[in-house]
């Protein structure tokens, strides 16, 4: 049975921006995130606790993704929306930068 692929995400406490985990650091785009599986996903989630205690991020959690030709695709609609930014303002944020998921 194949292990599910996951990404760790949280929101930056200062401004609510969606962030993604990459090798112990937080990055701002889904494409820069580290794809995790099994024990690595659990370890990353535990590692994010330090950022919560330091009041850098809130609500870290893992979500499922699939890889297609090297591109990351969230499985659930919620994560697609979070990755591209607010759906009501295509002129601001990630949607203005033409981020595609």
C-alpha positions as CSV (number, residue, x, y, z in Angstrom):
1,X,0.0,0.0,0.0
2,X,1.4,3.4,-1.0
3,X,2.0,6.0,1.6
4,X,-0.1,9.1,1.3
5,X,1.7,12.2,0.3
6,X,1.2,15.2,2.6
7,X,2.2,18.9,3.1
8,X,2.4,20.7,6.3
9,X,0.7,24.1,6.4
10,X,-0.1,26.8,8.9
11,X,-1.0,30.5,9.0
12,X,1.5,33.2,9.9
13,X,0.3,34.8,13.2
14,X,1.3,38.3,12.2
15,X,-0.9,38.6,9.1
16,X,-2.7,35.3,8.5
17,X,-0.7,34.5,5.4
18,X,-0.8,30.8,4.4
19,X,2.6,29.2,4.9
20,X,4.0,25.7,4.0
21,X,6.8,23.7,5.5
22,X,10.1,23.1,3.7
23,X,13.0,21.4,5.6
24,X,12.3,23.1,8.9
25,X,11.4,26.5,7.5
26,X,8.2,28.2,6.4
27,X,7.7,29.2,2.7
28,X,4.9,31.2,1.1
29,X,3.9,29.1,-1.9
30,X,2.6,25.6,-2.4
31,X,5.1,24.9,-5.2
32,X,8.0,25.5,-2.7
33,X,6.6,23.2,-0.1
34,X,8.2,19.9,0.9
35,X,6.1,16.8,0.1
36,X,6.2,14.4,3.1
37,X,5.2,10.8,3.7
38,X,4.9,8.6,6.8
39,X,7.2,9.3,9.6
40,X,8.6,12.4,7.9
41,X,5.2,14.0,7.9
42,X,4.7,13.2,11.6
43,X,8.2,14.6,12.4
44,X,7.5,17.8,10.5
45,X,4.2,18.3,12.4
46,X,6.1,17.9,15.7
47,X,8.8,20.3,14.5
48,X,6.2,22.9,13.8
49,X,5.3,23.1,17.5
50,X,8.4,25.2,18.1
51,X,7.0,27.8,15.6
52,X,3.7,27.8,17.5
53,X,5.4,28.3,20.8
54,X,7.4,31.1,19.4
55,X,4.1,32.7,18.2
56,X,5.2,32.7,14.5
57,X,2.4,30.4,13.2
58,X,-1.0,29.1,14.3
59,X,-2.9,25.9,13.5
60,X,-0.3,23.7,11.7
61,X,-1.7,20.6,10.1
62,X,-1.0,18.1,7.3
63,X,-3.1,17.8,4.2
64,X,-3.1,15.2,1.3
65,X,-1.6,16.0,-2.1
66,X,-0.9,14.2,-5.3
67,X,2.1,14.8,-7.6
68,X,1.6,15.0,-11.3
69,X,4.6,15.6,-13.6
70,X,6.5,17.1,-10.6
71,X,3.7,19.5,-9.7
72,X,1.9,19.5,-6.4
73,X,-1.9,19.3,-6.4
74,X,-4.0,19.5,-3.2
75,X,-6.7,16.9,-3.1
76,X,-9.3,18.9,-1.2
77,X,-10.9,22.1,-2.4
78,X,-10.1,23.9,0.8
79,X,-6.4,23.6,0.2
80,X,-6.7,24.6,-3.5
81,X,-8.4,27.9,-2.3
82,X,-5.8,28.4,0.5
83,X,-3.0,28.0,-2.0
84,X,-4.3,30.5,-4.5
85,X,-5.6,33.1,-2.1
86,X,-9.0,34.8,-1.6
87,X,-11.5,33.9,-4.3
88,X,-13.1,37.4,-4.2
89,X,-10.0,39.5,-5.1
90,X,-8.2,38.2,-8.1
91,X,-6.3,41.5,-8.2
92,X,-4.5,40.9,-4.9
93,X,-2.2,38.3,-3.4
94,X,-1.3,35.0,-4.9
95,X,-4.1,35.1,-7.6
96,X,-2.7,38.4,-8.9
97,X,0.6,36.6,-9.2
98,X,-1.1,34.0,-11.3
99,X,-0.4,31.1,-8.9
100,X,-1.9,27.9,-10.3
101,X,-2.6,24.7,-8.4
